[in-house]
Amino acid sequence: CGADLAGTLINLEMVEAGESQLLRDITDVRSREDFSSDKLALETAAQEAAWALVHEARESSRRQLENSAALQLERTKSRSIYQDQSKGGIVNSVHSISPISSRELKKVEVELGMLPRKQCLISEAPYSFPVYIDSLERGNLVERMAGLVSDYQVHGDYMLIRDEYCGLAIALNIDGLLAPAFRQGPKIPKIKEQRTAINMMQHRDSLILDCHWLHCRGEFVRPRDIEYVPLFNITEPFKFNLAASFACKVWSKRHRTDEALILTSWQQCQMKTMMGADVRGRFDAAINSSGRGEYRIPPKIVSVKVAMREWCCKDRRIIPNIQSYEDLWLARYLLGTEGSMVQIALLGGFVTGVRSSDERTVRDKLVRLDKRMSPK
């Protein structure tokens, strides 16, 4: 029995050494930026298969120890990890198995992007942004984006449209059309517990597209951290790798917007993800309803739409200009009292992806709109 116990203990030590090596291998694979998503998926699957074998060997060794009555091990619940090939994501399943140490298990879960962000001590699953602008056909960008989003609403799989969506978004940024804040796209659940690894990828894609828009627009952004200053250097090409590093920072929305980048209200009005609380509040009040049932409050822009339609009934010449009036109202509302007429004109064009009108035309349109909306 003593010889069997010694042999079992040696086997257990070898299994533990194998676990440590696998952890180093996974970390090495995850840190390689030149890996494509397909290669990374294959490598991850191989590592996880090896990890399953390690679990099996460890369980066998522990059973031998228990049978020899040399050591009593606790049996607890722990996570078992497997790759969901159909969605390309990692999902969890709870099984009653002999666990590895909780510290080592936590390292593996963090490496595979399973732990909540607030628990992660190191970076989550590797992230890279798809850049295919060189091979993207230009023209009809706004219409093509609308069609792509319409397809997504049918199947709901972000990974099916990700490459084309990001490519079109980059092209729109370069052309200065349809600011990120006003683009329709995949939604991310507001409740953190409902978010998936794909949702996190969507969030990071959106952050990079926001930064790219600011760079293309030549906006003055002076980040707090010196490492991200080159991200907004308009004399050089946009640094997507640096933007990916910025997007992977575990910061709150407020910290990222107000402290890390110190974005102005004008800049925040153009962002999809990096909106501060004040701008987000005005944005939601303008285009989103609140409450339910008899307590439901319609978005403020509804009153503008009603006024415009009543105006069109009296003067049909206004019909072709309905959208421009609504866009200018929204731009002025979002900017508040701080917005200049030039900013209102530009933001009004960004709402639907059209070239902005000159300052005088914008001022005259707003004066006429205010008269139509004023109580009789």
C-alpha positions as CSV (number, residue, x, y, z in Angstrom):
1,C,0.0,0.0,0.0
2,G,2.9,2.3,0.8
3,A,4.5,1.7,-2.6
4,D,1.1,2.4,-4.3
5,L,0.6,5.5,-2.4
6,A,4.1,6.8,-3.3
7,G,3.5,6.1,-6.9
8,T,0.1,7.8,-6.9
9,L,1.6,10.9,-5.2
10,I,4.3,11.0,-7.9
11,N,1.6,10.7,-10.6
12,L,-0.3,13.5,-8.9
13,E,2.8,15.8,-8.9
14,M,3.3,15.1,-12.6
15,V,-0.4,16.0,-13.3
16,E,0.0,19.2,-11.4
17,A,3.2,20.1,-13.3
18,G,1.2,19.4,-16.5
19,E,-1.5,21.8,-15.4
20,S,1.1,24.6,-14.8
21,Q,2.6,24.0,-18.2
22,L,-0.9,24.2,-19.8
23,L,-1.5,27.5,-18.0
24,R,1.7,28.9,-19.5
25,D,0.8,27.6,-22.9
26,I,-2.7,29.1,-22.8
27,T,-1.2,32.5,-21.7
28,D,1.3,32.3,-24.5
29,V,-1.3,31.5,-27.2
30,R,-3.6,34.3,-25.9
31,S,-0.8,36.9,-26.0
32,R,0.1,36.3,-29.7
33,E,-1.4,39.2,-31.6
34,D,-0.7,37.7,-35.0
35,F,-3.1,34.7,-34.5
36,S,-6.2,34.8,-36.7
37,S,-9.5,34.1,-35.1
38,D,-9.7,30.6,-36.8
39,K,-6.2,29.6,-35.7
40,L,-6.9,30.9,-32.2
41,A,-10.1,28.9,-32.0
42,L,-8.2,25.7,-33.1
43,E,-5.4,26.3,-30.6
44,T,-7.9,27.0,-27.8
45,A,-9.8,23.8,-28.6
46,A,-6.6,21.8,-28.5
47,Q,-5.6,23.4,-25.2
48,E,-9.0,22.7,-23.7
49,A,-8.9,19.1,-24.8
50,A,-5.6,18.7,-23.2
51,W,-6.9,20.4,-20.1
52,A,-9.8,17.9,-20.0
53,L,-7.3,15.0,-20.1
54,V,-5.4,16.6,-17.1
55,H,-8.7,16.7,-15.2
56,E,-9.3,13.1,-15.9
57,A,-5.7,12.1,-14.8
58,R,-6.0,14.1,-11.7
59,E,-9.4,12.5,-10.8
60,S,-8.0,9.1,-11.4
61,S,-5.0,9.8,-9.1
62,R,-7.3,11.2,-6.4
63,R,-9.5,8.1,-6.5
64,Q,-6.5,5.9,-6.0
65,L,-5.5,8.0,-3.0
66,E,-9.0,7.7,-1.6
67,N,-9.1,3.9,-2.2
68,S,-5.8,3.5,-0.3
69,A,-7.2,5.6,2.6
70,A,-4.1,7.7,2.6
71,L,-5.8,10.9,1.8
72,Q,-9.5,12.1,2.0
73,L,-10.2,14.8,-0.6
74,E,-13.2,17.0,-0.6
75,R,-15.5,16.8,-3.6
76,T,-16.9,20.2,-4.6
77,K,-18.6,21.8,-7.4
78,S,-16.5,23.6,-10.0
79,R,-16.7,24.8,-13.5
80,S,-16.1,22.6,-16.5
81,I,-15.1,24.5,-19.7
82,Y,-15.9,23.6,-23.2
83,Q,-16.0,25.3,-26.6
84,D,-19.3,26.0,-28.2
85,Q,-18.3,25.5,-31.9
86,S,-21.7,26.7,-33.3
87,K,-21.3,30.2,-31.8
88,G,-17.6,30.4,-31.5
89,G,-17.9,31.4,-27.9
90,I,-17.1,29.9,-24.5
91,V,-20.0,28.7,-22.3
92,N,-20.1,27.3,-18.8
93,S,-21.5,24.1,-17.4
94,V,-21.4,23.0,-13.8
95,H,-20.5,19.5,-13.0
96,S,-19.5,17.6,-9.8
97,I,-15.9,16.8,-10.5
98,S,-12.6,16.7,-8.6
99,P,-11.4,20.2,-8.7
100,I,-8.0,21.7,-9.4
101,S,-7.0,24.3,-6.8
102,S,-9.4,27.3,-6.7
103,R,-6.4,29.6,-7.5
104,E,-5.4,27.7,-10.6
105,L,-9.0,27.4,-11.7
106,K,-9.5,31.1,-11.4
107,K,-6.4,31.7,-13.6
108,V,-7.7,29.4,-16.3
109,E,-11.2,31.0,-16.2
110,V,-9.7,34.5,-16.5
111,E,-7.5,33.4,-19.4
112,L,-10.6,32.0,-21.2
113,G,-12.6,35.2,-20.5
114,M,-15.2,33.5,-18.3
115,L,-15.0,35.5,-15.1
116,P,-16.9,38.8,-14.7
117,R,-14.7,41.8,-15.6
118,K,-14.6,43.1,-12.1
119,Q,-13.0,39.8,-11.0
120,C,-10.4,39.7,-13.8
121,L,-6.8,40.4,-12.6
122,I,-5.4,40.1,-16.1
123,S,-6.7,40.8,-19.6
124,E,-9.7,38.7,-20.8
125,A,-9.8,36.6,-24.0
126,P,-7.7,38.1,-26.8
127,Y,-9.3,40.8,-28.9
128,S,-8.5,42.1,-32.3
129,F,-10.4,44.5,-34.6
130,P,-11.3,43.4,-38.2
131,V,-9.9,46.0,-40.6
132,Y,-10.8,45.3,-44.3
133,I,-11.2,48.9,-45.6
134,D,-8.7,48.3,-48.4
135,S,-11.0,45.7,-50.0
136,L,-14.3,47.4,-49.2
137,E,-16.3,48.7,-52.1
138,R,-17.3,52.3,-51.6
139,G,-20.6,54.0,-52.5
140,N,-24.1,53.9,-51.0
141,L,-22.5,53.4,-47.5
142,V,-25.6,54.6,-45.5
143,E,-28.0,52.4,-47.5
144,R,-25.7,49.4,-47.2
145,M,-25.3,49.8,-43.5
146,A,-29.1,50.0,-43.1
147,G,-29.5,46.8,-45.2
148,L,-26.9,45.0,-43.1
149,V,-28.5,46.0,-39.8
150,S,-31.9,44.8,-41.2
151,D,-30.3,41.4,-41.9
152,Y,-29.0,41.3,-38.3
153,Q,-32.4,42.0,-36.9
154,V,-33.6,38.8,-38.6
155,H,-30.9,36.4,-37.5
156,G,-29.4,38.2,-34.5
157,D,-25.9,36.8,-34.9
158,Y,-23.3,39.6,-34.7
159,M,-20.5,37.4,-35.8
160,L,-22.2,36.9,-39.2
161,I,-22.1,40.7,-39.9
162,R,-19.1,41.8,-37.8
163,D,-16.5,42.1,-40.5
164,E,-18.7,43.9,-43.0
165,Y,-20.3,46.1,-40.3
166,C,-17.0,47.3,-39.0
167,G,-15.7,47.9,-42.5
168,L,-18.7,50.0,-43.5
169,A,-18.5,51.9,-40.2
170,I,-14.8,52.7,-40.9
171,A,-15.8,53.9,-44.4
172,L,-18.5,56.1,-43.0
173,N,-16.0,57.5,-40.5
174,I,-13.6,58.4,-43.3
175,D,-16.3,60.0,-45.4
176,G,-17.6,61.9,-42.3
177,L,-21.1,60.6,-42.7
178,L,-23.6,59.3,-40.2
179,A,-21.9,59.7,-36.8
180,P,-21.7,56.6,-34.6
181,A,-24.3,57.9,-32.2
182,F,-27.0,57.8,-34.9
183,R,-26.2,54.4,-36.5
184,Q,-28.5,51.6,-36.0
185,G,-26.8,48.4,-35.0
186,P,-26.6,45.4,-32.7
187,K,-27.9,46.1,-29.2
188,I,-26.0,45.2,-26.0
189,P,-28.2,44.1,-23.0
190,K,-28.3,46.8,-20.3
191,I,-28.3,44.1,-17.5
192,K,-24.7,43.0,-17.0
193,E,-25.6,39.4,-16.1
194,Q,-27.3,39.0,-19.5
195,R,-24.2,40.0,-21.5
196,T,-22.1,37.5,-23.3
197,A,-18.5,37.4,-24.6
198,I,-19.9,38.4,-28.0
199,N,-21.5,41.5,-26.4
200,M,-18.1,42.4,-24.9
201,M,-16.7,42.2,-28.4
202,Q,-19.4,44.4,-29.8
203,H,-18.7,46.9,-27.0
204,R,-15.0,47.0,-27.9
205,D,-15.7,47.3,-31.6
206,S,-17.9,50.3,-30.8
207,L,-15.2,52.0,-28.7
208,I,-12.7,51.6,-31.5
209,L,-15.1,53.0,-34.1
210,D,-15.8,56.0,-31.8
211,C,-12.1,56.7,-31.5
212,H,-11.6,56.3,-35.2
213,W,-14.5,58.8,-35.9
214,L,-12.8,61.4,-33.6
215,H,-9.5,60.8,-35.4
216,C,-11.1,61.1,-38.9
217,R,-12.9,64.3,-37.8
218,G,-9.7,65.9,-36.6
219,E,-11.2,66.5,-33.2
220,F,-8.9,67.8,-30.5
221,V,-8.6,65.0,-27.9
222,R,-5.8,65.0,-25.3
223,P,-6.0,61.8,-23.3
224,R,-4.9,61.8,-19.6
225,D,-2.6,58.8,-20.2
226,I,0.4,59.6,-22.3
227,E,0.3,56.1,-23.9
228,Y,-2.9,57.0,-25.7
229,V,-2.0,60.4,-27.0
230,P,-0.8,59.0,-30.4
231,L,-4.3,57.5,-30.9
232,F,-5.6,61.0,-31.8
233,N,-2.6,62.3,-33.7
234,I,-4.2,63.3,-37.0
235,T,-0.9,63.7,-38.8
236,E,-0.5,59.9,-38.6
237,P,-2.7,56.9,-39.7
238,F,-5.1,55.7,-37.0
239,K,-3.5,53.1,-34.8
240,F,-6.0,50.3,-34.5
241,N,-3.7,48.2,-32.2
242,L,-3.4,51.0,-29.8
243,A,-7.2,51.6,-30.0
244,A,-7.7,47.9,-29.2
245,S,-5.6,48.3,-26.1
246,F,-7.7,51.3,-25.1
247,A,-10.9,49.4,-25.7
248,C,-9.8,46.5,-23.5
249,K,-9.2,48.8,-20.4
250,V,-11.6,47.9,-17.6
251,W,-13.1,51.3,-17.0
252,S,-16.5,52.6,-16.4
253,K,-18.2,54.6,-19.1
254,R,-18.0,57.8,-17.0
255,H,-14.3,57.3,-16.3
256,R,-13.4,56.5,-19.9
257,T,-15.4,59.5,-21.2
258,D,-14.9,62.2,-18.6
259,E,-11.5,61.4,-17.1
260,A,-9.5,59.2,-19.5
261,L,-10.3,61.1,-22.7
262,I,-12.0,64.3,-21.3
263,L,-14.4,64.5,-24.2
264,T,-16.5,67.7,-24.6
265,S,-20.3,67.6,-24.9
266,W,-19.9,68.3,-28.7
267,Q,-17.7,65.3,-29.0
268,Q,-19.9,63.0,-26.9
269,C,-23.0,63.9,-29.0
270,Q,-21.3,62.0,-31.9
271,M,-20.3,58.9,-29.9
272,K,-22.2,55.6,-29.7
273,T,-20.5,54.3,-26.6
274,M,-18.6,57.2,-25.0
275,M,-21.5,59.4,-23.9
276,G,-21.5,61.0,-20.5
277,A,-24.5,60.9,-18.2
278,D,-25.8,64.4,-19.2
279,V,-25.6,63.8,-23.0
280,R,-27.0,60.3,-22.6
281,G,-29.9,61.7,-20.6
282,R,-30.7,64.2,-23.3
283,F,-30.3,61.6,-26.0
284,D,-32.7,59.2,-24.3
285,A,-35.2,61.9,-23.6
286,A,-35.2,63.0,-27.2
287,I,-35.6,59.7,-29.0
288,N,-36.6,57.1,-26.5
289,S,-39.8,56.7,-24.5
290,S,-39.8,56.1,-20.7
291,G,-42.2,54.4,-18.4
292,R,-45.0,51.9,-19.2
293,G,-48.7,51.8,-19.6
294,E,-50.5,55.0,-18.5
295,Y,-47.2,56.3,-17.1
296,R,-45.4,56.0,-20.5
297,I,-43.7,59.3,-21.6
298,P,-43.2,59.5,-25.4
299,P,-39.8,60.8,-26.7
300,K,-39.7,64.6,-27.1
301,I,-39.0,64.4,-30.9
302,V,-42.6,63.1,-31.3
303,S,-44.0,66.6,-30.8
304,V,-41.6,67.8,-33.5
305,K,-42.8,65.2,-35.9
306,V,-46.4,66.1,-35.3
307,A,-45.8,69.8,-35.8
308,M,-43.9,69.0,-39.1
309,R,-46.8,66.9,-40.4
310,E,-49.3,69.5,-39.6
311,W,-47.1,72.0,-41.4
312,C,-46.9,69.7,-44.5
313,C,-50.7,69.5,-44.6
314,K,-50.8,73.2,-45.0
315,D,-47.8,73.6,-47.3
316,R,-46.8,70.5,-49.3
317,R,-43.5,72.2,-50.4
318,I,-42.2,71.4,-46.9
319,I,-42.5,67.6,-47.4
320,P,-39.0,67.1,-49.0
321,N,-37.5,69.0,-46.0
322,I,-39.2,67.2,-43.1
323,Q,-36.1,65.1,-42.2
324,S,-33.7,68.1,-42.2
325,Y,-36.0,70.0,-39.8
326,E,-36.2,67.1,-37.5
327,D,-32.4,66.5,-37.6
328,L,-31.7,70.1,-36.8
329,W,-34.1,70.1,-33.9
330,L,-32.4,66.9,-32.5
331,A,-28.9,68.4,-32.9
332,R,-29.9,71.6,-31.1
333,Y,-31.6,69.6,-28.3
334,L,-28.6,67.3,-27.8
335,L,-26.0,70.2,-27.7
336,G,-28.1,72.3,-25.3
337,T,-27.3,75.9,-24.7
338,E,-23.6,75.2,-25.3
339,G,-23.9,74.4,-29.0
340,S,-23.0,77.0,-31.6
341,M,-24.9,77.3,-34.9
342,V,-22.0,75.7,-36.8
343,Q,-22.1,72.7,-34.4
344,I,-25.8,72.4,-34.8
345,A,-25.4,72.4,-38.6
346,L,-22.7,69.8,-38.6
347,L,-24.5,67.5,-36.0
348,G,-27.7,67.8,-38.0
349,G,-25.9,66.4,-41.0
350,F,-24.4,63.6,-38.9
351,V,-27.8,62.4,-37.8
352,T,-28.8,60.9,-41.2
353,G,-25.5,61.0,-43.0
354,V,-26.0,64.0,-45.3
355,R,-23.9,67.1,-45.9
356,S,-24.7,69.9,-43.5
357,S,-26.3,73.2,-44.6
358,D,-24.6,76.5,-44.1
359,E,-25.0,78.4,-40.9
360,R,-27.5,81.0,-42.2
361,T,-29.8,78.3,-43.7
362,V,-29.8,76.4,-40.4
363,R,-30.6,79.5,-38.4
364,D,-33.6,80.3,-40.7
365,K,-34.9,76.8,-40.5
366,L,-34.8,76.7,-36.7
367,V,-36.6,80.0,-36.5
368,R,-39.4,78.7,-38.8
369,L,-39.6,75.4,-36.9
370,D,-39.9,77.3,-33.5
371,K,-42.8,79.3,-34.9
372,R,-44.6,76.2,-36.0
373,M,-44.1,74.5,-32.6
374,S,-45.0,77.5,-30.5
375,P,-48.5,77.4,-28.9
376,K,-51.1,79.4,-30.8
